[in-house]
Amino acid sequence: MNLTLNGEPKILDLPDPTVASLVADLGLRPEVVAVELNGDLVPRASHGTQALAEGDQLEIVTLVGGG
């Protein structure tokens, strides 16, 4: 599957092409990421059911705490 991830073209082979599987494949913790799919924010509760399609554009950012 060809996607654009954070502005970079990516080719991914995901057995279950959902936002949740992409986040897991990237090694990210789902509780600390925000995902935008084709310009729309994907609520965390929908990550497991939000399907990905050829050509989708995603922005994934991680939340970082500091002091």
mmCIF file as Biopython writes it, N, C-alpha, C and O atoms, coordinates in Angstrom:
data_model
#
loop_
_atom_site.group_PDB
_atom_site.id
_atom_site.type_symbol
_atom_site.label_atom_id
_atom_site.label_alt_id
_atom_site.label_comp_id
_atom_site.label_asym_id
_atom_site.label_entity_id
_atom_site.label_seq_id
_atom_site.pdbx_PDB_ins_code
_atom_site.Cartn_x
_atom_site.Cartn_y
_atom_site.Cartn_z
_atom_site.occupancy
_atom_site.B_iso_or_equiv
_atom_site.auth_seq_id
_atom_site.auth_asym_id
_atom_site.pdbx_PDB_model_num
ATOM 1   N N  . MET A ? 1  ? 0.839   -1.171 0.000  1.0 0.0 1  A 1 
ATOM 2   C CA . MET A ? 1  ? 0.000   0.000  0.000  1.0 0.0 1  A 1 
ATOM 3   C C  . MET A ? 1  ? 0.889   1.240  0.000  1.0 0.0 1  A 1 
ATOM 4   O O  . MET A ? 1  ? 1.813   1.344  0.807  1.0 0.0 1  A 1 
ATOM 5   N N  . ASN A ? 2  ? 0.617   2.163  -0.887 1.0 0.0 2  A 1 
ATOM 6   C CA . ASN A ? 2  ? 1.351   3.421  -0.964 1.0 0.0 2  A 1 
ATOM 7   C C  . ASN A ? 2  ? 0.601   4.500  -0.194 1.0 0.0 2  A 1 
ATOM 8   O O  . ASN A ? 2  ? -0.566  4.778  -0.468 1.0 0.0 2  A 1 
ATOM 9   N N  . LEU A ? 3  ? 1.284   5.100  0.768  1.0 0.0 3  A 1 
ATOM 10  C CA . LEU A ? 3  ? 0.728   6.167  1.587  1.0 0.0 3  A 1 
ATOM 11  C C  . LEU A ? 3  ? 1.719   7.319  1.640  1.0 0.0 3  A 1 
ATOM 12  O O  . LEU A ? 3  ? 2.887   7.165  1.282  1.0 0.0 3  A 1 
ATOM 13  N N  . THR A ? 4  ? 1.249   8.459  2.082  1.0 0.0 4  A 1 
ATOM 14  C CA . THR A ? 4  ? 2.144   9.554  2.423  1.0 0.0 4  A 1 
ATOM 15  C C  . THR A ? 4  ? 2.063   9.713  3.928  1.0 0.0 4  A 1 
ATOM 16  O O  . THR A ? 4  ? 0.993   9.964  4.481  1.0 0.0 4  A 1 
ATOM 17  N N  . LEU A ? 5  ? 3.207   9.564  4.589  1.0 0.0 5  A 1 
ATOM 18  C CA . LEU A ? 5  ? 3.266   9.628  6.041  1.0 0.0 5  A 1 
ATOM 19  C C  . LEU A ? 5  ? 4.162   10.776 6.445  1.0 0.0 5  A 1 
ATOM 20  O O  . LEU A ? 5  ? 5.361   10.766 6.164  1.0 0.0 5  A 1 
ATOM 21  N N  . ASN A ? 6  ? 3.587   11.760 7.099  1.0 0.0 6  A 1 
ATOM 22  C CA . ASN A ? 6  ? 4.313   12.966 7.520  1.0 0.0 6  A 1 
ATOM 23  C C  . ASN A ? 6  ? 5.091   13.577 6.350  1.0 0.0 6  A 1 
ATOM 24  O O  . ASN A ? 6  ? 6.248   13.975 6.482  1.0 0.0 6  A 1 
ATOM 25  N N  . GLY A ? 7  ? 4.404   13.636 5.193  1.0 0.0 7  A 1 
ATOM 26  C CA . GLY A ? 7  ? 4.977   14.282 4.019  1.0 0.0 7  A 1 
ATOM 27  C C  . GLY A ? 7  ? 5.917   13.430 3.192  1.0 0.0 7  A 1 
ATOM 28  O O  . GLY A ? 7  ? 6.417   13.885 2.163  1.0 0.0 7  A 1 
ATOM 29  N N  . GLU A ? 8  ? 6.170   12.197 3.623  1.0 0.0 8  A 1 
ATOM 30  C CA . GLU A ? 8  ? 7.099   11.311 2.923  1.0 0.0 8  A 1 
ATOM 31  C C  . GLU A ? 8  ? 6.346   10.109 2.343  1.0 0.0 8  A 1 
ATOM 32  O O  . GLU A ? 8  ? 5.515   9.513  3.027  1.0 0.0 8  A 1 
ATOM 33  N N  . PRO A ? 9  ? 6.629   9.752  1.094  1.0 0.0 9  A 1 
ATOM 34  C CA . PRO A ? 9  ? 5.992   8.555  0.542  1.0 0.0 9  A 1 
ATOM 35  C C  . PRO A ? 9  ? 6.462   7.304  1.268  1.0 0.0 9  A 1 
ATOM 36  O O  . PRO A ? 9  ? 7.646   7.157  1.573  1.0 0.0 9  A 1 
ATOM 37  N N  . LYS A ? 10 ? 5.531   6.411  1.539  1.0 0.0 10 A 1 
ATOM 38  C CA . LYS A ? 10 ? 5.833   5.155  2.230  1.0 0.0 10 A 1 
ATOM 39  C C  . LYS A ? 10 ? 5.109   4.018  1.528  1.0 0.0 10 A 1 
ATOM 40  O O  . LYS A ? 10 ? 3.976   4.168  1.072  1.0 0.0 10 A 1 
ATOM 41  N N  . ILE A ? 11 ? 5.780   2.889  1.451  1.0 0.0 11 A 1 
ATOM 42  C CA . ILE A ? 11 ? 5.142   1.669  0.970  1.0 0.0 11 A 1 
ATOM 43  C C  . ILE A ? 11 ? 5.055   0.741  2.168  1.0 0.0 11 A 1 
ATOM 44  O O  . ILE A ? 11 ? 6.069   0.379  2.763  1.0 0.0 11 A 1 
ATOM 45  N N  . LEU A ? 12 ? 3.834   0.359  2.514  1.0 0.0 12 A 1 
ATOM 46  C CA . LEU A ? 12 ? 3.618   -0.463 3.698  1.0 0.0 12 A 1 
ATOM 47  C C  . LEU A ? 12 ? 2.872   -1.739 3.335  1.0 0.0 12 A 1 
ATOM 48  O O  . LEU A ? 12 ? 2.013   -1.740 2.454  1.0 0.0 12 A 1 
ATOM 49  N N  . ASP A ? 13 ? 3.209   -2.815 4.019  1.0 0.0 13 A 1 
ATOM 50  C CA . ASP A ? 13 ? 2.517   -4.076 3.863  1.0 0.0 13 A 1 
ATOM 51  C C  . ASP A ? 13 ? 1.872   -4.400 5.199  1.0 0.0 13 A 1 
ATOM 52  O O  . ASP A ? 13 ? 2.483   -5.034 6.060  1.0 0.0 13 A 1 
ATOM 53  N N  . LEU A ? 14 ? 0.638   -3.961 5.361  1.0 0.0 14 A 1 
ATOM 54  C CA . LEU A ? 14 ? -0.083  -4.169 6.608  1.0 0.0 14 A 1 
ATOM 55  C C  . LEU A ? 14 ? -1.162  -5.220 6.385  1.0 0.0 14 A 1 
ATOM 56  O O  . LEU A ? 14 ? -2.015  -5.043 5.514  1.0 0.0 14 A 1 
ATOM 57  N N  . PRO A ? 15 ? -1.147  -6.313 7.152  1.0 0.0 15 A 1 
ATOM 58  C CA . PRO A ? 15 ? -2.183  -7.334 6.976  1.0 0.0 15 A 1 
ATOM 59  C C  . PRO A ? 15 ? -3.578  -6.803 7.295  1.0 0.0 15 A 1 
ATOM 60  O O  . PRO A ? 15 ? -4.564  -7.242 6.703  1.0 0.0 15 A 1 
ATOM 61  N N  . ASP A ? 16 ? -3.658  -5.865 8.228  1.0 0.0 16 A 1 
ATOM 62  C CA . ASP A ? 16 ? -4.921  -5.248 8.634  1.0 0.0 16 A 1 
ATOM 63  C C  . ASP A ? 16 ? -4.716  -3.738 8.474  1.0 0.0 16 A 1 
ATOM 64  O O  . ASP A ? 16 ? -4.269  -3.080 9.414  1.0 0.0 16 A 1 
ATOM 65  N N  . PRO A ? 17 ? -5.035  -3.176 7.301  1.0 0.0 17 A 1 
ATOM 66  C CA . PRO A ? 17 ? -4.714  -1.770 7.060  1.0 0.0 17 A 1 
ATOM 67  C C  . PRO A ? 17 ? -5.639  -0.802 7.808  1.0 0.0 17 A 1 
ATOM 68  O O  . PRO A ? 17 ? -6.571  -0.235 7.237  1.0 0.0 17 A 1 
ATOM 69  N N  . THR A ? 18 ? -5.350  -0.634 9.095  1.0 0.0 18 A 1 
ATOM 70  C CA . THR A ? 18 ? -6.079  0.338  9.915  1.0 0.0 18 A 1 
ATOM 71  C C  . THR A ? 18 ? -5.077  1.286  10.535 1.0 0.0 18 A 1 
ATOM 72  O O  . THR A ? 18 ? -3.872  1.032  10.523 1.0 0.0 18 A 1 
ATOM 73  N N  . VAL A ? 19 ? -5.582  2.375  11.074 1.0 0.0 19 A 1 
ATOM 74  C CA . VAL A ? 19 ? -4.710  3.334  11.758 1.0 0.0 19 A 1 
ATOM 75  C C  . VAL A ? 19 ? -3.996  2.639  12.916 1.0 0.0 19 A 1 
ATOM 76  O O  . VAL A ? 19 ? -2.805  2.862  13.129 1.0 0.0 19 A 1 
ATOM 77  N N  . ALA A ? 20 ? -4.714  1.800  13.666 1.0 0.0 20 A 1 
ATOM 78  C CA . ALA A ? 20 ? -4.105  1.117  14.813 1.0 0.0 20 A 1 
ATOM 79  C C  . ALA A ? 20 ? -2.952  0.221  14.379 1.0 0.0 20 A 1 
ATOM 80  O O  . ALA A ? 20 ? -1.909  0.196  15.033 1.0 0.0 20 A 1 
ATOM 81  N N  . SER A ? 21 ? -3.128  -0.513 13.286 1.0 0.0 21 A 1 
ATOM 82  C CA . SER A ? 21 ? -2.051  -1.401 12.840 1.0 0.0 21 A 1 
ATOM 83  C C  . SER A ? 21 ? -0.858  -0.602 12.331 1.0 0.0 21 A 1 
ATOM 84  O O  . SER A ? 21 ? 0.283   -1.033 12.500 1.0 0.0 21 A 1 
ATOM 85  N N  . LEU A ? 22 ? -1.093  0.547  11.717 1.0 0.0 22 A 1 
ATOM 86  C CA . LEU A ? 22 ? 0.005   1.399  11.274 1.0 0.0 22 A 1 
ATOM 87  C C  . LEU A ? 22 ? 0.785   1.930  12.471 1.0 0.0 22 A 1 
ATOM 88  O O  . LEU A ? 22 ? 2.015   1.895  12.482 1.0 0.0 22 A 1 
ATOM 89  N N  . VAL A ? 23 ? 0.070   2.418  13.472 1.0 0.0 23 A 1 
ATOM 90  C CA . VAL A ? 23 ? 0.729   2.931  14.679 1.0 0.0 23 A 1 
ATOM 91  C C  . VAL A ? 23 ? 1.580   1.836  15.322 1.0 0.0 23 A 1 
ATOM 92  O O  . VAL A ? 23 ? 2.715   2.085  15.729 1.0 0.0 23 A 1 
ATOM 93  N N  . ALA A ? 24 ? 1.033   0.634  15.412 1.0 0.0 24 A 1 
ATOM 94  C CA . ALA A ? 24 ? 1.776   -0.495 15.986 1.0 0.0 24 A 1 
ATOM 95  C C  . ALA A ? 24 ? 2.985   -0.838 15.129 1.0 0.0 24 A 1 
ATOM 96  O O  . ALA A ? 24 ? 4.068   -1.088 15.659 1.0 0.0 24 A 1 
ATOM 97  N N  . ASP A ? 25 ? 2.813   -0.855 13.803 1.0 0.0 25 A 1 
ATOM 98  C CA . ASP A ? 25 ? 3.905   -1.176 12.882 1.0 0.0 25 A 1 
ATOM 99  C C  . ASP A ? 25 ? 5.053   -0.171 13.007 1.0 0.0 25 A 1 
ATOM 100 O O  . ASP A ? 25 ? 6.218   -0.522 12.825 1.0 0.0 25 A 1 
ATOM 101 N N  . LEU A ? 26 ? 4.715   1.063  13.314 1.0 0.0 26 A 1 
ATOM 102 C CA . LEU A ? 26 ? 5.734   2.106  13.481 1.0 0.0 26 A 1 
ATOM 103 C C  . LEU A ? 26 ? 6.390   2.059  14.861 1.0 0.0 26 A 1 
ATOM 104 O O  . LEU A ? 26 ? 7.337   2.799  15.129 1.0 0.0 26 A 1 
ATOM 105 N N  . GLY A ? 27 ? 5.887   1.190  15.730 1.0 0.0 27 A 1 
ATOM 106 C CA . GLY A ? 27 ? 6.459   1.054  17.067 1.0 0.0 27 A 1 
ATOM 107 C C  . GLY A ? 27 ? 6.080   2.179  18.008 1.0 0.0 27 A 1 
ATOM 108 O O  . GLY A ? 27 ? 6.798   2.463  18.967 1.0 0.0 27 A 1 
ATOM 109 N N  . LEU A ? 28 ? 4.949   2.822  17.734 1.0 0.0 28 A 1 
ATOM 110 C CA . LEU A ? 28 ? 4.506   3.943  18.560 1.0 0.0 28 A 1 
ATOM 111 C C  . LEU A ? 28 ? 3.467   3.478  19.572 1.0 0.0 28 A 1 
ATOM 112 O O  . LEU A ? 28 ? 2.723   2.528  19.330 1.0 0.0 28 A 1 
ATOM 113 N N  . ARG A ? 29 ? 3.431   4.165  20.706 1.0 0.0 29 A 1 
ATOM 114 C CA . ARG A ? 29 ? 2.417   3.877  21.728 1.0 0.0 29 A 1 
ATOM 115 C C  . ARG A ? 29 ? 1.137   4.635  21.366 1.0 0.0 29 A 1 
ATOM 116 O O  . ARG A ? 29 ? 1.164   5.861  21.252 1.0 0.0 29 A 1 
ATOM 117 N N  . PRO A ? 30 ? 0.032   3.937  21.186 1.0 0.0 30 A 1 
ATOM 118 C CA . PRO A ? 30 ? -1.196  4.597  20.733 1.0 0.0 30 A 1 
ATOM 119 C C  . PRO A ? 30 ? -1.704  5.688  21.664 1.0 0.0 30 A 1 
ATOM 120 O O  . PRO A ? 30 ? -2.383  6.617  21.227 1.0 0.0 30 A 1 
ATOM 121 N N  . GLU A ? 31 ? -1.380  5.577  22.940 1.0 0.0 31 A 1 
ATOM 122 C CA . GLU A ? 31 ? -1.895  6.585  23.880 1.0 0.0 31 A 1 
ATOM 123 C C  . GLU A ? 31 ? -1.163  7.922  23.797 1.0 0.0 31 A 1 
ATOM 124 O O  . GLU A ? 31 ? -1.596  8.898  24.408 1.0 0.0 31 A 1 
ATOM 125 N N  . VAL A ? 32 ? -0.061  7.980  23.050 1.0 0.0 32 A 1 
ATOM 126 C CA . VAL A ? 32 ? 0.687   9.245  22.973 1.0 0.0 32 A 1 
ATOM 127 C C  . VAL A ? 32 ? 0.811   9.759  21.542 1.0 0.0 32 A 1 
ATOM 128 O O  . VAL A ? 32 ? 1.706   10.551 21.246 1.0 0.0 32 A 1 
ATOM 129 N N  . VAL A ? 33 ? -0.086  9.314  20.645 1.0 0.0 33 A 1 
ATOM 130 C CA . VAL A ? 33 ? -0.042  9.821  19.274 1.0 0.0 33 A 1 
ATOM 131 C C  . VAL A ? 33 ? -1.363  10.471 18.901 1.0 0.0 33 A 1 
ATOM 132 O O  . VAL A ? 33 ? -2.425  10.127 19.419 1.0 0.0 33 A 1 
ATOM 133 N N  . ALA A ? 34 ? -1.259  11.423 17.984 1.0 0.0 34 A 1 
ATOM 134 C CA . ALA A ? 34 ? -2.433  12.003 17.340 1.0 0.0 34 A 1 
ATOM 135 C C  . ALA A ? 34 ? -2.275  11.715 15.855 1.0 0.0 34 A 1 
ATOM 136 O O  . ALA A ? 34 ? -1.188  11.856 15.294 1.0 0.0 34 A 1 
ATOM 137 N N  . VAL A ? 35 ? -3.380  11.308 15.222 1.0 0.0 35 A 1 
ATOM 138 C CA . VAL A ? 35 ? -3.335  10.908 13.819 1.0 0.0 35 A 1 
ATOM 139 C C  . VAL A ? 35 ? -4.332  11.736 13.021 1.0 0.0 35 A 1 
ATOM 140 O O  . VAL A ? 35 ? -5.504  11.853 13.377 1.0 0.0 35 A 1 
ATOM 141 N N  . GLU A ? 36 ? -3.833  12.303 11.938 1.0 0.0 36 A 1 
ATOM 142 C CA . GLU A ? 36 ? -4.675  13.012 10.986 1.0 0.0 36 A 1 
ATOM 143 C C  . GLU A ? 36 ? -4.660  12.212 9.690  1.0 0.0 36 A 1 
ATOM 144 O O  . GLU A ? 36 ? -3.595  11.876 9.173  1.0 0.0 36 A 1 
ATOM 145 N N  . LEU A ? 37 ? -5.838  11.911 9.173  1.0 0.0 37 A 1 
ATOM 146 C CA . LEU A ? 37 ? -5.978  11.137 7.944  1.0 0.0 37 A 1 
ATOM 147 C C  . LEU A ? 37 ? -6.682  11.990 6.904  1.0 0.0 37 A 1 
ATOM 148 O O  . LEU A ? 37 ? -7.843  12.364 7.075  1.0 0.0 37 A 1 
ATOM 149 N N  . ASN A ? 38 ? -5.977  12.291 5.832  1.0 0.0 38 A 1 
ATOM 150 C CA . ASN A ? 38 ? -6.535  13.119 4.744  1.0 0.0 38 A 1 
ATOM 151 C C  . ASN A ? 38 ? -7.141  14.416 5.275  1.0 0.0 38 A 1 
ATOM 152 O O  . ASN A ? 38 ? -8.201  14.850 4.825  1.0 0.0 38 A 1 
ATOM 153 N N  . GLY A ? 39 ? -6.450  15.025 6.238  1.0 0.0 39 A 1 
ATOM 154 C CA . GLY A ? 39 ? -6.867  16.324 6.755  1.0 0.0 39 A 1 
ATOM 155 C C  . GLY A ? 39 ? -7.834  16.287 7.923  1.0 0.0 39 A 1 
ATOM 156 O O  . GLY A ? 39 ? -8.174  17.335 8.473  1.0 0.0 39 A 1 
ATOM 157 N N  . ASP A ? 40 ? -8.283  15.105 8.312  1.0 0.0 40 A 1 
ATOM 158 C CA . ASP A ? 40 ? -9.229  14.987 9.430  1.0 0.0 40 A 1 
ATOM 159 C C  . ASP A ? 40 ? -8.599  14.235 10.592 1.0 0.0 40 A 1 
ATOM 160 O O  . ASP A ? 40 ? -7.954  13.205 10.397 1.0 0.0 40 A 1 
ATOM 161 N N  . LEU A ? 41 ? -8.787  14.752 11.797 1.0 0.0 41 A 1 
ATOM 162 C CA . LEU A ? 41 ? -8.290  14.085 12.992 1.0 0.0 41 A 1 
ATOM 163 C C  . LEU A ? 41 ? -9.056  12.786 13.202 1.0 0.0 41 A 1 
ATOM 164 O O  . LEU A ? 41 ? -10.284 12.761 13.116 1.0 0.0 41 A 1 
ATOM 165 N N  . VAL A ? 42 ? -8.328  11.705 13.477 1.0 0.0 42 A 1 
ATOM 166 C CA . VAL A ? 42 ? -8.952  10.410 13.748 1.0 0.0 42 A 1 
ATOM 167 C C  . VAL A ? 42 ? -8.993  10.233 15.271 1.0 0.0 42 A 1 
ATOM 168 O O  . VAL A ? 42 ? -7.944  10.145 15.908 1.0 0.0 42 A 1 
ATOM 169 N N  . PRO A ? 43 ? -10.188 10.180 15.854 1.0 0.0 43 A 1 
ATOM 170 C CA . PRO A ? 43 ? -10.263 9.979  17.307 1.0 0.0 43 A 1 
ATOM 171 C C  . PRO A ? 43 ? -9.589  8.663  17.702 1.0 0.0 43 A 1 
ATOM 172 O O  . PRO A ? 43 ? -9.697  7.665  16.990 1.0 0.0 43 A 1 
ATOM 173 N N  . ARG A ? 44 ? -8.900  8.672  18.832 1.0 0.0 44 A 1 
ATOM 174 C CA . ARG A ? 44 ? -8.180  7.483  19.288 1.0 0.0 44 A 1 
ATOM 175 C C  . ARG A ? 44 ? -9.107  6.265  19.362 1.0 0.0 44 A 1 
ATOM 176 O O  . ARG A ? 44 ? -8.685  5.151  19.049 1.0 0.0 44 A 1 
ATOM 177 N N  . ALA A ? 45 ? -10.341 6.462  19.766 1.0 0.0 45 A 1 
ATOM 178 C CA . ALA A ? 45 ? -11.294 5.349  19.869 1.0 0.0 45 A 1 
ATOM 179 C C  . ALA A ? 45 ? -11.598 4.722  18.509 1.0 0.0 45 A 1 
ATOM 180 O O  . ALA A ? 45 ? -12.097 3.598  18.446 1.0 0.0 45 A 1 
ATOM 181 N N  . SER A ? 46 ? -11.304 5.432  17.431 1.0 0.0 46 A 1 
ATOM 182 C CA . SER A ? 46 ? -11.576 4.927  16.080 1.0 0.0 46 A 1 
ATOM 183 C C  . SER A ? 46 ? -10.356 4.340  15.391 1.0 0.0 46 A 1 
ATOM 184 O O  . SER A ? 46 ? -10.470 3.849  14.268 1.0 0.0 46 A 1 
ATOM 185 N N  . HIS A ? 47 ? -9.191  4.376  16.027 1.0 0.0 47 A 1 
ATOM 186 C CA . HIS A ? 47 ? -7.969  3.881  15.381 1.0 0.0 47 A 1 
ATOM 187 C C  . HIS A ? 47 ? -8.103  2.434  14.916 1.0 0.0 47 A 1 
ATOM 188 O O  . HIS A ? 47 ? -7.606  2.085  13.844 1.0 0.0 47 A 1 
ATOM 189 N N  . GLY A ? 48 ? -8.764  1.589  15.700 1.0 0.0 48 A 1 
ATOM 190 C CA . GLY A ? 48 ? -8.891  0.178  15.357 1.0 0.0 48 A 1 
ATOM 191 C C  . GLY A ? 48 ? -9.848  -0.104 14.218 1.0 0.0 48 A 1 
ATOM 192 O O  . GLY A ? 48 ? -9.768  -1.160 13.589 1.0 0.0 48 A 1 
ATOM 193 N N  . THR A ? 49 ? -10.756 0.824  13.940 1.0 0.0 49 A 1 
ATOM 194 C CA . THR A ? 49 ? -11.748 0.599  12.885 1.0 0.0 49 A 1 
ATOM 195 C C  . THR A ? 49 ? -11.539 1.493  11.672 1.0 0.0 49 A 1 
ATOM 196 O O  . THR A ? 49 ? -12.150 1.267  10.628 1.0 0.0 49 A 1 
ATOM 197 N N  . GLN A ? 50 ? -10.690 2.500  11.793 1.0 0.0 50 A 1 
ATOM 198 C CA . GLN A ? 50 ? -10.461 3.416  10.672 1.0 0.0 50 A 1 
ATOM 199 C C  . GLN A ? 50 ? -9.553  2.753  9.641  1.0 0.0 50 A 1 
ATOM 200 O O  . GLN A ? 50 ? -8.351  2.600  9.859  1.0 0.0 50 A 1 
ATOM 201 N N  . ALA A ? 51 ? -10.147 2.364  8.519  1.0 0.0 51 A 1 
ATOM 202 C CA . ALA A ? 51 ? -9.394  1.687  7.460  1.0 0.0 51 A 1 
ATOM 203 C C  . ALA A ? 51 ? -8.520  2.684  6.694  1.0 0.0 51 A 1 
ATOM 204 O O  . ALA A ? 51 ? -8.855  3.861  6.561  1.0 0.0 51 A 1 
ATOM 205 N N  . LEU A ? 52 ? -7.406  2.182  6.202  1.0 0.0 52 A 1 
ATOM 206 C CA . LEU A ? 52 ? -6.519  2.952  5.342  1.0 0.0 52 A 1 
ATOM 207 C C  . LEU A ? 52 ? -6.704  2.486  3.904  1.0 0.0 52 A 1 
ATOM 208 O O  . LEU A ? 52 ? -7.005  1.319  3.653  1.0 0.0 52 A 1 
ATOM 209 N N  . ALA A ? 53 ? -6.520  3.412  2.961  1.0 0.0 53 A 1 
ATOM 210 C CA . ALA A ? 53 ? -6.680  3.087  1.552  1.0 0.0 53 A 1 
ATOM 211 C C  . ALA A ? 53 ? -5.468  3.590  0.773  1.0 0.0 53 A 1 
ATOM 212 O O  . ALA A ? 53 ? -4.752  4.488  1.217  1.0 0.0 53 A 1 
ATOM 213 N N  . GLU A ? 54 ? -5.259  3.003  -0.373 1.0 0.0 54 A 1 
ATOM 214 C CA . GLU A ? 54 ? -4.181  3.402  -1.268 1.0 0.0 54 A 1 
ATOM 215 C C  . GLU A ? 54 ? -4.213  4.915  -1.478 1.0 0.0 54 A 1 
ATOM 216 O O  . GLU A ? 54 ? -5.259  5.483  -1.790 1.0 0.0 54 A 1 
ATOM 217 N N  . GLY A ? 55 ? -3.065  5.558  -1.306 1.0 0.0 55 A 1 
ATOM 218 C CA . GLY A ? 55 ? -2.946  6.987  -1.557 1.0 0.0 55 A 1 
ATOM 219 C C  . GLY A ? 55 ? -3.311  7.888  -0.390 1.0 0.0 55 A 1 
ATOM 220 O O  . GLY A ? 55 ? -3.213  9.110  -0.509 1.0 0.0 55 A 1 
ATOM 221 N N  . ASP A ? 56 ? -3.733  7.314  0.744  1.0 0.0 56 A 1 
ATOM 222 C CA . ASP A ? 56 ? -4.065  8.144  1.904  1.0 0.0 56 A 1 
ATOM 223 C C  . ASP A ? 56 ? -2.873  8.977  2.337  1.0 0.0 56 A 1 
ATOM 224 O O  . ASP A ? 56 ? -1.719  8.588  2.157  1.0 0.0 56 A 1 
ATOM 225 N N  . GLN A ? 57 ? -3.179  10.136 2.913  1.0 0.0 57 A 1 
ATOM 226 C CA . GLN A ? 57 ? -2.154  11.012 3.474  1.0 0.0 57 A 1 
ATOM 227 C C  . GLN A ? 57 ? -2.369  11.097 4.972  1.0 0.0 57 A 1 
ATOM 228 O O  . GLN A ? 57 ? -3.442  11.467 5.448  1.0 0.0 57 A 1 
ATOM 229 N N  . LEU A ? 58 ? -1.311  10.741 5.712  1.0 0.0 58 A 1 
ATOM 230 C CA . LEU A ? 58 ? -1.403  10.731 7.168  1.0 0.0 58 A 1 
ATOM 231 C C  . LEU A ? 58 ? -0.338  11.636 7.782  1.0 0.0 58 A 1 
ATOM 232 O O  . LEU A ? 58 ? 0.772   11.763 7.266  1.0 0.0 58 A 1 
ATOM 233 N N  . GLU A ? 59 ? -0.700  12.245 8.871  1.0 0.0 59 A 1 
ATOM 234 C CA . GLU A ? 59 ? 0.232   12.969 9.720  1.0 0.0 59 A 1 
ATOM 235 C C  . GLU A ? 59 ? 0.113   12.326 11.086 1.0 0.0 59 A 1 
ATOM 236 O O  . GLU A ? 59 ? -0.985  12.242 11.637 1.0 0.0 59 A 1 
ATOM 237 N N  . ILE A ? 60 ? 1.223   11.873 11.640 1.0 0.0 60 A 1 
ATOM 238 C CA . ILE A ? 60 ? 1.222   11.278 12.968 1.0 0.0 60 A 1 
ATOM 239 C C  . ILE A ? 60 ? 2.210   12.052 13.820 1.0 0.0 60 A 1 
ATOM 240 O O  . ILE A ? 60 ? 3.381   12.188 13.464 1.0 0.0 60 A 1 
ATOM 241 N N  . VAL A ? 61 ? 1.739   12.550 14.931 1.0 0.0 61 A 1 
ATOM 242 C CA . VAL A ? 61 ? 2.606   13.277 15.855 1.0 0.0 61 A 1 
ATOM 243 C C  . VAL A ? 61 ? 2.538   12.602 17.209 1.0 0.0 61 A 1 
ATOM 244 O O  . VAL A ? 61 ? 1.498   12.073 17.599 1.0 0.0 61 A 1 
ATOM 245 N N  . THR A ? 62 ? 3.645   12.623 17.918 1.0 0.0 62 A 1 
ATOM 246 C CA . THR A ? 62 ? 3.673   12.069 19.274 1.0 0.0 62 A 1 
ATOM 247 C C  . THR A ? 62 ? 3.667   13.191 20.275 1.0 0.0 62 A 1 
ATOM 248 O O  . THR A ? 62 ? 4.238   14.256 20.040 1.0 0.0 62 A 1 
ATOM 249 N N  . LEU A ? 63 ? 3.028   12.953 21.380 1.0 0.0 63 A 1 
ATOM 250 C CA . LEU A ? 63 ? 2.959   13.918 22.458 1.0 0.0 63 A 1 
ATOM 251 C C  . LEU A ? 63 ? 4.136   13.683 23.381 1.0 0.0 63 A 1 
ATOM 252 O O  . LEU A ? 63 ? 4.418   12.549 23.768 1.0 0.0 63 A 1 
ATOM 253 N N  . VAL A ? 64 ? 4.814   14.747 23.729 1.0 0.0 64 A 1 
ATOM 254 C CA . VAL A ? 64 ? 6.014   14.647 24.567 1.0 0.0 64 A 1 
ATOM 255 C C  . VAL A ? 64 ? 5.854   15.573 25.750 1.0 0.0 64 A 1 
ATOM 256 O O  . VAL A ? 64 ? 5.474   16.735 25.603 1.0 0.0 64 A 1 
ATOM 257 N N  . GLY A ? 65 ? 6.150   15.047 26.928 1.0 0.0 65 A 1 
ATOM 258 C CA . GLY A ? 65 ? 6.130   15.869 28.134 1.0 0.0 65 A 1 
ATOM 259 C C  . GLY A ? 65 ? 7.538   16.277 28.498 1.0 0.0 65 A 1 
ATOM 260 O O  . GLY A ? 65 ? 8.503   15.611 28.122 1.0 0.0 65 A 1 
ATOM 261 N N  . GLY A ? 66 ? 7.653   17.328 29.201 1.0 0.0 66 A 1 
ATOM 262 C CA . GLY A ? 66 ? 8.985   17.758 29.598 1.0 0.0 66 A 1 
ATOM 263 C C  . GLY A ? 66 ? 8.883   18.754 30.731 1.0 0.0 66 A 1 
ATOM 264 O O  . GLY A ? 66 ? 7.800   19.136 31.175 1.0 0.0 66 A 1 
ATOM 265 N N  . GLY A ? 67 ? 10.030  19.147 31.167 1.0 0.0 67 A 1 
ATOM 266 C CA . GLY A ? 67 ? 9.990   20.091 32.276 1.0 0.0 67 A 1 
ATOM 267 C C  . GLY A ? 67 ? 11.184  20.964 32.312 1.0 0.0 67 A 1 
ATOM 268 O O  . GLY A ? 67 ? 11.299  21.817 33.192 1.0 0.0 67 A 1 
#
